[in-house]
Amino acid sequence: MATILYVDDEPAIGLILEDTLERAGHATVGAHSVPEALQALARGNIDLIISDYRMPGLTGLEFLELLQQEGYEVPLIMLTGYATIEQAVAAIKAGAVDYITKPVRPEQLELSVAQALEVVRLRRENDALRREVMEFRNERMIIGESLQIRRVFQTVTTAAPTRATVLLEGESGTGKELFARAIHDASDRRDRPFIKLNCAALPEGLVESALFGHEKGAFTGAIKRVEGAFERAHRGTLLLDEISEMRLDLQAKLLRVLQEQEFERVGGSSPIKVDVRIIATTNRNLAAHAAQGHFRQDLFFRLSVLPISLPPLRERPGDIALLAQRFVIRIAHEIGKEIRGLAPETVEMLQRYEWPGNVRELQHAIERAVILSPDAILQPSAFDGQRFGLTSRGTGPVPARSASSVALEELAGAPPATTAEAVVLTSLDVADAESRLIERALEVSGGNRTRAAELLGMSVRTLRNKLNGPPRGSAIS
């Protein structure tokens, strides 16, 4: 059921319109002139207007112009007893969705109303989709005005329209995936697939299948043919996340695909041609990693046609306030809480912190503070006091002390200070130090290996290998 406003100076026509519309299941509101119609519109909840073309005072065309000037987006059907082609064309050009003639035939009116209400439905659906798209774009928006970020933007803008392979290097949490998506969205492949594959998160036995797909019966459990990432990314972009963790034997196959733009599925014998742009990411110095023999030199040169290094958050403290405010608004909206912003002393505190987890860590810290804050403006006390070096009352910072200085003091016999991240070493054995750091990271992350790997600055796969390897130094359970 819709609420329909009819505007006609003839009472008999108004009765016919009202009777026909109400029998069709709609609610009606009547008006005899444009001023009355505007008053009805001001009260709201009008889905459709049916207006006479000729009325005393303002005409139907002038009414249409007023609707546009006042910002009303309500569809209007023009009604007239003096039908001419010129009038019909003028009405449609002015914005009417339909044009019907008197005497009003109920069947014609019902059909015209149904079509107009479909326009209303489609407009509302489009508006909802547009809002969703804007929210999705805002979610992926890269925030920053620092010189370092502007330089990265400039490189991304230059690289995006090309077909060149891009290597994004940066610490965990610096937004490598966001920049990869930005390159794809700014390229001529933006309407094609954007496929992501995390080379560190996949079990070793499934990486090749995930990349190239497999044929039915290729291995135990292969009950049907499956397309791999390259095939699904045809004519689009393939993001190879944490490329440094890929096995050396697979690196050779990947190099061949990049050079020939063709591959074979696991268990298959027919080459498949693809057109895929590659963007690779790593949190390592891939050149040094290759020089040490852990990564193929020829693949490194093939991937780093356009290398882009993303700055850590500690090197662009001026962006912290912008990012924090953005996170506050979004998270508060998501959880339905009234948080308007951050206090100046909160911003200063956030800018003093080193942010080893970069933007991702900032987002998590803001989320926690928004959830816990009793105030509409985030105060320092809403944040983790141990992380940010606050006193027990949250009123000021205590002197910053690194974990390394704590360890050295312990070795010298001094009592260690209380800090959430301190790791006490009883020797200078590197294996023992690594074991204790992994143990501490697992404690801090509550056993979450992904979070622990981020804190340690290594991939999940590397952490898994270290945990599964033979014990070195103190045991790790």
matplotlib code that plots the C-alpha trace (Angstrom):
import matplotlib.pyplot as plt

x = [0.0, 1.2, 0.1, -0.9, -1.5, -4.0, -4.2, -7.3, -9.6, -12.6, -14.3, -15.9, -12.5, -11.1, -13.8, -13.1, -9.4, -10.0, -12.4, -10.2, -7.0, -8.6, -10.2, -6.7, -5.5, -3.8, -4.2, -5.1, -4.6, -6.5, -5.7, -7.4, -4.4, -0.6, -0.3, -2.5, -0.4, 2.8, 1.4, 0.5, 4.0, 5.5, 3.8, 5.7, 5.0, 3.8, 4.9, 3.2, 1.5, -1.3, -1.7, -4.0, -2.2, -4.5, -5.5, -6.2, -3.0, 0.0, -0.2, 1.0, 4.2, 4.9, 4.1, 6.8, 9.3, 8.5, 9.0, 12.4, 13.4, 12.2, 14.1, 11.1, 11.9, 8.3, 7.2, 4.3, 1.7, 0.2, -3.6, -5.4, -8.6, -6.9, -4.4, -2.0, 1.3, 3.0, 1.6, 2.6, 6.2, 6.4, 5.2, 7.7, 10.5, 9.6, 10.0, 6.6, 6.8, 3.5, 0.7, -3.0, -6.1, -9.6, -12.1, -10.2, -10.4, -9.8, -7.8, -5.5, -5.1, -4.2, -1.7, -0.1, 0.1, 1.6, 4.3, 5.1, 5.3, 7.7, 9.9, 9.6, 10.8, 13.7, 14.8, 14.8, 16.6, 19.2, 19.6, 20.2, 22.7, 24.5, 24.8, 26.2, 28.7, 29.8, 30.1, 32.2, 34.4, 34.8, 35.8, 38.6, 39.6, 43.2, 43.6, 46.7, 48.1, 51.8, 54.5, 55.3, 51.7, 51.4, 54.5, 53.0, 49.7, 51.7, 53.4, 50.1, 48.5, 51.3, 51.4, 47.7, 46.9, 49.9, 50.1, 53.3, 53.7, 53.8, 55.6, 54.2, 56.7, 55.9, 55.5, 52.4, 49.4, 50.6, 47.7, 49.3, 46.0, 44.3, 46.9, 46.7, 42.9, 43.5, 45.8, 43.2, 40.3, 42.3, 43.2, 41.3, 40.6, 38.5, 35.3, 37.1, 37.9, 40.2, 41.4, 43.4, 45.6, 47.5, 50.6, 51.4, 48.0, 47.5, 48.7, 51.9, 50.2, 47.3, 49.2, 49.7, 46.1, 45.0, 47.2, 46.5, 43.4, 43.2, 41.5, 39.1, 41.0, 44.3, 44.8, 42.9, 39.8, 39.8, 36.2, 35.7, 37.6, 38.4, 39.6, 42.6, 43.3, 45.0, 41.9, 39.5, 41.5, 41.5, 41.5, 41.6, 44.1, 45.7, 47.0, 49.7, 49.9, 53.1, 54.8, 58.1, 56.6, 56.0, 58.0, 61.0, 59.7, 56.4, 58.3, 59.7, 56.2, 55.0, 57.8, 56.8, 53.2, 54.3, 56.5, 54.2, 50.8, 49.8, 49.7, 48.3, 46.0, 47.3, 46.7, 46.0, 47.9, 46.3, 47.8, 45.4, 46.1, 45.3, 45.6, 46.3, 48.0, 50.0, 50.4, 52.6, 53.0, 55.6, 56.5, 60.2, 63.0, 62.6, 65.8, 67.8, 65.7, 66.6, 70.2, 70.3, 68.9, 65.5, 63.7, 64.5, 66.4, 64.8, 61.3, 62.2, 63.3, 60.1, 57.8, 59.6, 59.0, 57.3, 58.3, 56.4, 57.5, 54.8, 55.9, 55.2, 52.8, 55.6, 57.1, 54.0, 52.6, 50.7, 48.3, 47.5, 44.8, 43.1, 43.1, 42.0, 39.1, 38.0, 38.0, 36.1, 33.3, 33.0, 33.2, 30.9, 28.4, 28.7, 28.0, 25.4, 27.4, 27.5, 31.3, 32.1, 35.9, 39.1, 40.4, 43.6, 45.6, 44.4, 45.7, 49.0, 49.2, 48.5, 51.1, 53.8, 53.3, 55.5, 52.7, 54.6, 51.4, 50.9, 47.4, 45.8, 47.0, 45.6, 42.3, 42.1, 43.1, 40.4, 37.8, 38.6, 38.5, 35.1, 33.6, 34.9, 34.6, 31.8, 32.4, 31.4, 35.0, 37.6, 39.9, 43.4, 41.9, 39.8, 42.9, 45.1, 47.3, 50.1, 50.4, 50.6, 52.6, 49.9, 49.9, 47.3, 45.0, 45.6, 46.6, 50.1, 52.8, 55.6, 59.1, 59.2, 61.5, 62.2, 62.1, 65.8, 66.7, 64.6, 66.5, 69.9, 69.0, 67.9, 71.2, 73.0, 71.1, 68.7, 65.0, 62.9, 60.2, 56.6, 55.6, 53.2, 55.8, 59.0, 60.7, 63.4, 66.5, 68.7, 71.4, 72.5, 71.8, 69.9, 67.9, 66.8, 65.8, 63.7, 62.0, 61.1, 59.9, 57.6, 56.3, 55.6, 53.9, 51.5, 50.8, 50.0, 47.8, 46.0, 47.2, 46.1, 48.9, 48.0, 48.2, 51.3, 53.0, 52.1, 53.6, 56.8, 57.0, 56.9, 54.4, 52.0, 53.7, 57.1, 55.7, 54.0, 57.3, 59.2, 56.6, 56.6, 60.4, 62.7, 62.8, 65.6, 66.4, 63.4, 60.5, 57.4, 54.2]
y = [0.0, 3.5, 7.0, 9.0, 12.7, 13.8, 17.5, 18.6, 21.6, 19.6, 17.8, 15.2, 14.2, 14.1, 11.6, 9.3, 9.4, 8.7, 5.8, 4.2, 4.4, 3.2, 0.2, -0.6, -0.7, 2.7, 5.5, 8.9, 12.6, 15.2, 18.8, 21.4, 23.6, 23.6, 25.4, 22.8, 20.1, 21.6, 21.6, 17.9, 17.1, 19.0, 16.6, 13.7, 10.1, 10.8, 8.1, 9.4, 12.6, 12.7, 16.4, 18.1, 19.9, 23.0, 24.5, 28.0, 29.8, 27.5, 24.9, 21.3, 22.2, 25.0, 22.5, 20.2, 23.0, 23.8, 20.2, 20.2, 23.5, 22.3, 19.1, 16.7, 13.5, 12.2, 10.9, 12.7, 11.6, 14.4, 14.4, 16.6, 17.0, 18.9, 16.3, 17.3, 15.9, 19.1, 19.0, 15.4, 16.1, 19.2, 17.2, 14.3, 16.7, 18.6, 15.4, 13.7, 9.9, 9.5, 11.4, 10.3, 12.0, 12.7, 11.2, 8.9, 5.2, 3.1, 0.5, 3.1, 4.9, 1.7, 0.7, 4.1, 4.1, 0.6, 1.6, 4.8, 3.0, 0.6, 3.7, 4.6, 1.1, 1.1, 4.6, 3.6, 0.4, 2.3, 4.8, 1.9, 0.3, 3.6, 4.1, 0.5, 1.2, 4.5, 2.7, -0.1, 2.5, 4.4, 1.2, 0.8, 4.4, 5.1, 7.9, 10.0, 13.5, 13.0, 13.4, 9.7, 8.7, 11.3, 9.9, 6.4, 7.7, 9.3, 6.0, 4.1, 6.6, 6.1, 2.3, 1.6, 2.1, -0.1, -3.9, -4.0, -6.3, -4.4, -5.5, -3.9, -4.1, -3.0, -4.1, -6.0, -3.7, -0.9, -1.5, -3.4, -5.0, -1.6, -0.3, -3.4, -2.8, 0.8, -0.1, -2.5, 0.0, 2.7, 0.4, -0.6, -4.0, -2.4, -4.2, -7.6, -10.0, -9.1, -12.4, -12.6, -15.6, -15.6, -17.7, -18.0, -19.2, -22.1, -25.6, -26.5, -29.3, -27.1, -24.1, -25.4, -26.4, -23.0, -21.2, -23.4, -25.5, -29.2, -31.8, -34.4, -37.3, -35.4, -36.4, -38.0, -35.9, -34.2, -35.2, -32.5, -30.1, -26.8, -23.5, -22.0, -18.3, -17.6, -18.9, -17.0, -13.8, -14.0, -10.4, -9.1, -8.8, -11.5, -10.4, -12.8, -11.9, -12.8, -14.0, -14.5, -17.6, -19.5, -22.7, -22.6, -25.3, -23.4, -20.2, -21.7, -22.6, -19.1, -17.5, -19.6, -18.4, -14.8, -15.1, -17.3, -16.3, -19.9, -22.9, -26.4, -27.5, -30.1, -33.4, -31.8, -31.8, -29.0, -25.5, -22.7, -19.2, -16.3, -12.5, -11.7, -8.7, -9.7, -7.6, -9.2, -8.2, -9.0, -7.9, -8.8, -7.1, -9.3, -8.3, -9.3, -12.5, -13.4, -12.6, -15.1, -17.8, -18.0, -16.6, -17.0, -14.0, -14.2, -14.3, -11.3, -9.3, -10.3, -9.3, -6.0, -4.2, -1.5, -1.8, 0.3, 0.6, 1.4, 3.5, 2.3, 4.4, 5.6, 7.4, 9.4, 10.5, 13.3, 10.8, 9.2, 11.8, 11.4, 7.6, 7.6, 10.0, 7.8, 4.7, 6.4, 7.5, 4.1, 1.9, 4.0, 3.9, 0.1, -0.5, 2.2, 4.4, 8.1, 9.0, 12.3, 12.3, 12.3, 14.6, 16.6, 14.8, 11.5, 12.4, 13.4, 10.1, 8.1, 10.1, 9.4, 5.6, 3.6, 1.4, -1.8, -3.2, -0.1, 0.9, -2.4, -2.0, 1.5, 0.3, -2.4, 0.1, 2.6, -0.2, -1.2, 2.4, 3.1, 0.0, 0.8, 4.6, 6.1, 9.5, 11.0, 12.2, 9.5, 10.2, 8.6, 6.6, 4.6, 3.1, 0.2, 1.9, -0.7, -0.4, 3.4, 3.8, 5.5, 5.7, 3.8, 6.8, 7.3, 10.9, 10.9, 8.8, 7.0, 7.1, 4.8, 1.8, -0.7, -4.4, -4.6, -2.2, -4.3, -7.4, -5.7, -4.5, -8.0, -9.4, -6.8, -7.8, -4.9, -5.7, -5.4, -2.8, -3.9, -3.9, -6.0, -6.5, -7.1, -10.4, -11.4, -13.1, -15.3, -15.7, -14.2, -17.4, -16.4, -19.6, -19.2, -15.5, -16.5, -19.2, -16.9, -14.2, -16.7, -17.9, -14.4, -13.4, -16.4, -15.4, -11.8, -12.9, -15.5, -18.3, -16.7, -17.6, -15.0, -12.2, -13.6, -13.7, -10.0, -9.1, -11.0, -9.5, -12.9, -14.8, -17.3, -20.1, -19.2, -19.2, -22.5, -24.0, -22.8, -24.2, -27.5, -27.8, -29.3, -27.4, -24.9, -23.3, -23.3, -25.5, -24.1, -26.0]
z = [0.0, -0.9, 0.2, -2.9, -3.0, -5.7, -6.7, -8.7, -8.4, -9.6, -6.7, -9.0, -10.4, -6.8, -5.8, -8.8, -8.0, -4.3, -5.0, -7.6, -5.6, -2.4, -4.1, -5.4, -1.8, -1.5, 1.1, -0.4, 0.5, -1.4, -2.3, -4.5, -5.2, -5.3, -1.9, -0.3, -1.9, -0.6, 2.9, 2.6, 1.3, 4.2, 6.6, 4.9, 3.9, 0.4, -2.1, -5.3, -6.6, -9.2, -10.4, -12.8, -15.6, -15.5, -12.2, -10.9, -9.8, -10.5, -13.2, -13.0, -14.8, -12.3, -9.5, -10.9, -10.9, -7.3, -6.3, -7.8, -6.2, -2.7, -3.1, -3.1, -5.0, -5.2, -8.6, -10.3, -12.8, -14.9, -15.4, -17.9, -19.9, -22.7, -24.0, -26.7, -27.8, -26.9, -23.3, -22.9, -24.1, -21.9, -18.8, -19.3, -19.9, -16.7, -14.8, -14.8, -14.8, -16.8, -18.5, -18.5, -19.8, -18.6, -18.3, -15.9, -16.7, -13.6, -15.5, -17.0, -13.7, -11.8, -14.4, -14.4, -10.6, -10.4, -12.9, -11.0, -7.7, -9.3, -10.1, -6.4, -5.4, -7.8, -6.7, -3.0, -3.9, -5.9, -3.0, -0.6, -2.9, -3.4, 0.4, 0.7, -2.0, -0.4, 3.0, 1.3, -0.4, 2.8, 4.5, 1.9, 1.9, 2.6, 5.1, 5.3, 4.4, 5.4, 2.8, 2.9, 2.1, -0.6, -2.3, -2.1, -3.6, -6.4, -7.2, -7.0, -9.4, -11.8, -11.5, -11.6, -15.4, -16.4, -16.6, -14.6, -11.6, -8.3, -5.1, -1.9, 1.0, 4.5, 8.1, 9.1, 9.6, 7.2, 4.8, 2.0, 0.9, 0.9, -1.5, -3.6, -3.9, -4.7, -7.6, -8.9, -8.6, -10.4, -13.3, -16.4, -14.7, -12.0, -13.2, -13.4, -10.5, -7.6, -6.2, -2.9, -2.0, 1.3, 0.6, 4.4, 5.6, 3.2, 4.1, 2.1, 0.3, -1.0, -2.2, -5.8, -6.1, -4.7, -7.3, -10.4, -9.6, -10.0, -12.1, -10.7, -9.3, -9.2, -5.6, -2.7, -2.1, -5.5, -6.3, -8.9, -11.1, -9.2, -10.7, -9.0, -8.2, -11.6, -13.5, -11.4, -11.7, -15.6, -17.0, -13.4, -10.6, -8.4, -5.0, -3.7, 0.0, 1.9, -1.3, 0.7, 2.4, -0.9, -1.3, -3.6, -6.0, -6.4, -7.0, -10.2, -11.4, -10.5, -12.5, -15.6, -15.3, -15.0, -18.1, -20.3, -18.9, -19.0, -16.6, -16.1, -13.4, -10.9, -12.6, -16.0, -19.2, -21.2, -20.9, -19.9, -21.1, -18.7, -18.6, -15.0, -13.3, -10.3, -7.1, -4.4, -0.8, 1.9, 5.3, 4.7, 2.8, -0.2, -1.8, 1.3, 1.6, -2.0, -1.4, 1.5, -0.8, 0.7, -2.4, -6.1, -7.4, -10.9, -9.4, -7.2, -10.2, -12.0, -9.1, -8.3, -11.6, -9.6, -5.9, -3.4, 0.2, 2.7, 5.7, 9.2, 11.3, 13.6, 10.6, 9.9, 13.3, 11.7, 10.2, 13.5, 14.5, 11.1, 11.3, 14.9, 14.2, 11.3, 13.4, 16.2, 13.9, 12.1, 15.2, 17.3, 14.4, 14.1, 17.8, 18.2, 20.6, 20.8, 20.6, 19.0, 18.9, 20.9, 23.6, 22.6, 25.3, 23.9, 20.4, 22.0, 23.8, 20.6, 18.7, 21.3, 21.0, 18.5, 17.1, 16.3, 14.9, 12.8, 11.5, 12.5, 16.1, 16.2, 14.9, 17.6, 20.3, 19.2, 19.1, 22.6, 23.8, 22.1, 23.7, 27.2, 27.3, 29.4, 27.8, 24.5, 24.0, 24.3, 27.2, 27.8, 30.6, 28.1, 26.6, 27.8, 30.5, 30.3, 26.5, 26.5, 29.7, 31.8, 35.6, 37.6, 37.4, 33.7, 34.1, 32.6, 31.1, 32.9, 31.4, 28.3, 28.7, 25.9, 26.4, 25.5, 28.3, 30.7, 29.6, 30.0, 33.5, 34.5, 33.2, 35.3, 38.4, 38.6, 39.2, 36.0, 35.7, 35.3, 31.7, 29.6, 26.8, 28.9, 28.3, 30.9, 29.4, 31.6, 28.9, 25.7, 23.7, 20.5, 20.3, 23.9, 23.3, 20.3, 22.2, 25.1, 22.7, 21.0, 24.3, 25.5, 22.2, 22.6, 26.2, 25.2, 22.3, 24.4, 22.2, 18.9, 16.5, 13.9, 16.5, 18.0, 14.5, 14.0, 17.3, 16.4, 12.9, 11.2, 9.1, 10.6, 8.5, 10.0, 13.5, 12.9, 11.6, 14.6, 17.0, 15.2, 15.0, 17.5, 20.8, 21.2, 24.5, 26.9, 25.8, 24.2, 24.7]

ax = plt.figure().add_subplot(projection="3d")
ax.plot(x, y, z, "-o")
ax.set_aspect("equal")
plt.show()
